[in-house]
Amino acid sequence: MSDLLVPIPAQLQGEQPVDVALVLGSGLSDVASRLERPVVVPYGDIPDTPHPGSQVVGHAGRLMVGSLGTQRVCVFQGRFHQYQGLSALEAAYPARLAAALGAKTLIVTNASGGVDPDLRTGDLVLVSDQVNLTGSNPLIGWPGPPGGTPFVPMTDAYDGQLRKMSLEVATELGVRIVESGVYFGLLGPSYETPAEVAMLRTLGADVVGMSTVPEVIVARALGMRVLGVSLVTNQAAGADLSHEEVLAAGRRAAADLERLVLGILQRLR
């Protein structure tokens, strides 16, 4: 199992172990502003972080560790993507470091295209399952934990109890959220064609994106519980599709996502 983990950055050595890790997708980095007494480490200052050819707009590119309520939290402001020329294992870096820092729960957020025609821009969706269409897997070559096998069960990739609790929090806070959705992870970076969207819908997709899948696979291999929240930032294959549209939708939904995440953290034990 240790060969999936990565070294703890020097700036964080000696810090208290974290309880929860939070990965923030495109345009969603503002949630990190609520951290108390944060230690901030730019990704570029961490020797072991992957080095993609370019930084994705809307990803702050830094790690923050601090407190949110009663929880010790590490927040990844931005993530790593295979379309940047990285391997699936490199794209799963946040989950690998989160486990090394002690996290038992991983909350992943992402910006996604709405494949289900009933979804609208700005909707929050609790991810109930995922389909890996990236063409790779971060566990390739991993022998498994000592005395075990590399065959990680993914039946409960997204924790059912965490989803139930999150839905209760959303109801209490008046945050509108879709209680279940299947996330399809594609390689990118091109958006899907109308024909591809039609195929994805036939296969059972509700939302589609270019991230998250490697992180969740590694998190489950390392024994972490996973909660996923997907923000629908556009209609998949819709008119005038652009990254700017994705970022704008993220900014509009940031307040609801922030309230939801803070409410979830207060409930976690």
Steps between C-alpha positions, in 0.01 A plus 500: 500500500788733580604527135173683427579760765720803437737684737354765728623848397761648731268793580245257647727264689421517870146627434206320656353220287203605291154348526356595162642586160312725260578525128357810332425501129497775238374831636430360846816602687328763717379236746856492638467860623313374808799305635622616840875559549591338170842385392523580129734310268503573124517182296819628340670497841426131556780295339287191439199664335446415134619769261250539216591712202252772596276613785126473442321836530271496804731274702698696759766231515569483871447285807353645818484328838300640789180460699137520397282467807612194694675343203863520400483541123738505206366679194634452150424817305513345158592153385707317243362364173606231259431736209793707625729216402496324836446135584190383686718444807631857482146632456409323825765697693250679731362170629851360547617800702172522693546143622863573595374796707260271686168575330231235541243682287544653155249752366541560128327779311507558130356702217302284261286501192136407549414194291163438664270745318323581827820650645557873473806719529569566869354173627694314770496122465597242763707247308378148565730310263754549224605350169865513398529578128845660522671196353728452801504420871725641775550151647672359191824339618405521870543160667247580769555546874736259676335162513214617280408541136462800266136412435325784682120464541318802357143399585487773763729752329284784633397444860125456542491625859688816406254564215203453733648738756584755230144493371372566854740794535392642166134477601565674833695779330260544212768410246347345191683179409434200277524199729656254255696515177750288307822679402675390180870587491651563156856588405442842342604773441253537213136521599263225390332499161120479482533139387724420797252662738219290351712189549581595860134553580415161353769345722350663811700819551349788692808724503832487316841646573876464463615439857413333832504135387871431571476672839201290606660172390815570701301624799311173514824303460632690803187438706353852495129570490403718205231762453459660159315821408479598135407850388326511164669792328361446152274287290725237342553579129290813549530822304785742581678243713819645650727481803397856587142377530621226737679752723205739505264222609746403772503854636120514506469170689794557736284630787267199500791257470683674785196479730450136408862401562514686832178332610634158403825556690306593813316168481802278435632289786 
